Amino acid sequence: MATSSPIDDVPTHGGGIRLGQFLQLAGLVDSGGEAKEAIREGEVLVNGEVDLRRGRQLQVGDIVSLGGRRARVTG
């Protein structure tokens, strides 16, 4: 039975944040350009589903996955 990767809790200090910004804040990518590319290529999952919107507004509790790493939006 495969185990899921651990989830890092990433505080956003106010709740909502855009997907591209969150990828950088969580350390899942190094730059905005890298975030844009990963999203465009369909490599980013939000709550288990591919999301192609860099400007998607995330909410507290959303889980973002990229390259086997996962991060949860916390307030």
C-alpha positions as a Markdown table, in Angstrom:
| # | Residue | x | y | z |
|---|---|---|---|---|
| 1 | Met | 0.0 | 0.0 | 0.0 |
| 2 | Ala | 1.5 | 3.4 | -1.1 |
| 3 | Thr | 1.6 | 6.2 | 1.5 |
| 4 | Ser | 0.8 | 9.7 | 0.6 |
| 5 | Ser | 3.5 | 12.4 | 0.9 |
| 6 | Pro | 3.4 | 14.5 | 4.0 |
| 7 | Ile | 1.5 | 17.9 | 3.8 |
| 8 | Asp | 3.3 | 21.1 | 4.7 |
| 9 | Asp | 1.1 | 23.7 | 6.4 |
| 10 | Val | 1.9 | 27.1 | 4.8 |
| 11 | Pro | 0.5 | 30.2 | 6.6 |
| 12 | Thr | -0.8 | 32.9 | 4.3 |
| 13 | His | -1.4 | 35.5 | 7.0 |
| 14 | Gly | -4.8 | 36.5 | 5.9 |
| 15 | Gly | -6.4 | 33.4 | 4.3 |
| 16 | Gly | -6.8 | 33.7 | 0.5 |
| 17 | Ile | -3.9 | 33.7 | -1.9 |
| 18 | Arg | -3.5 | 33.1 | -5.6 |
| 19 | Leu | -2.2 | 29.8 | -6.8 |
| 20 | Gly | 0.9 | 31.2 | -8.5 |
| 21 | Gln | 1.9 | 33.1 | -5.4 |
| 22 | Phe | 1.2 | 30.2 | -3.1 |
| 23 | Leu | 3.5 | 27.9 | -5.2 |
| 24 | Gln | 6.3 | 30.3 | -4.5 |
| 25 | Leu | 5.4 | 30.9 | -0.8 |
| 26 | Ala | 5.3 | 27.2 | -0.2 |
| 27 | Gly | 8.7 | 26.6 | -1.9 |
| 28 | Leu | 7.2 | 24.3 | -4.5 |
| 29 | Val | 8.7 | 26.5 | -7.2 |
| 30 | Asp | 11.6 | 29.1 | -7.2 |
| 31 | Ser | 10.0 | 31.8 | -9.4 |
| 32 | Gly | 6.8 | 33.1 | -10.9 |
| 33 | Gly | 7.9 | 31.9 | -14.3 |
| 34 | Glu | 8.4 | 28.4 | -13.0 |
| 35 | Ala | 4.9 | 28.6 | -11.4 |
| 36 | Lys | 3.3 | 29.7 | -14.6 |
| 37 | Glu | 5.0 | 26.9 | -16.6 |
| 38 | Ala | 4.1 | 24.2 | -14.1 |
| 39 | Ile | 0.4 | 25.4 | -14.0 |
| 40 | Arg | 0.2 | 25.6 | -17.8 |
| 41 | Glu | 1.7 | 22.1 | -18.2 |
| 42 | Gly | -1.0 | 20.7 | -15.9 |
| 43 | Glu | 1.5 | 19.6 | -13.3 |
| 44 | Val | -0.3 | 21.4 | -10.4 |
| 45 | Leu | -3.1 | 19.8 | -8.5 |
| 46 | Val | -5.5 | 21.7 | -6.2 |
| 47 | Asn | -7.5 | 19.4 | -3.9 |
| 48 | Gly | -6.5 | 16.5 | -6.2 |
| 49 | Glu | -7.6 | 18.0 | -9.5 |
| 50 | Val | -5.5 | 19.7 | -12.2 |
| 51 | Asp | -6.0 | 23.5 | -12.2 |
| 52 | Leu | -4.7 | 25.6 | -15.1 |
| 53 | Arg | -5.6 | 29.0 | -13.6 |
| 54 | Arg | -2.5 | 30.7 | -12.1 |
| 55 | Gly | -4.8 | 33.4 | -10.6 |
| 56 | Arg | -7.1 | 30.9 | -8.9 |
| 57 | Gln | -8.0 | 32.2 | -5.4 |
| 58 | Leu | -7.1 | 29.5 | -2.9 |
| 59 | Gln | -8.8 | 29.3 | 0.5 |
| 60 | Val | -7.7 | 28.0 | 3.9 |
| 61 | Gly | -7.7 | 24.2 | 3.8 |
| 62 | Asp | -6.9 | 23.9 | 0.1 |
| 63 | Ile | -4.1 | 21.4 | -0.7 |
| 64 | Val | -1.7 | 22.1 | -3.6 |
| 65 | Ser | 0.4 | 19.3 | -5.1 |
| 66 | Leu | 3.4 | 19.5 | -7.4 |
| 67 | Gly | 6.1 | 17.0 | -8.1 |
| 68 | Gly | 5.1 | 14.7 | -5.3 |
| 69 | Arg | 5.1 | 17.5 | -2.7 |
| 70 | Arg | 2.0 | 18.8 | -1.0 |
| 71 | Ala | 1.2 | 22.0 | 0.8 |
| 72 | Arg | -1.9 | 23.1 | 2.6 |
| 73 | Val | -3.1 | 26.7 | 2.8 |
| 74 | Thr | -3.5 | 27.8 | 6.4 |
| 75 | Gly | -4.5 | 31.2 | 7.8 |
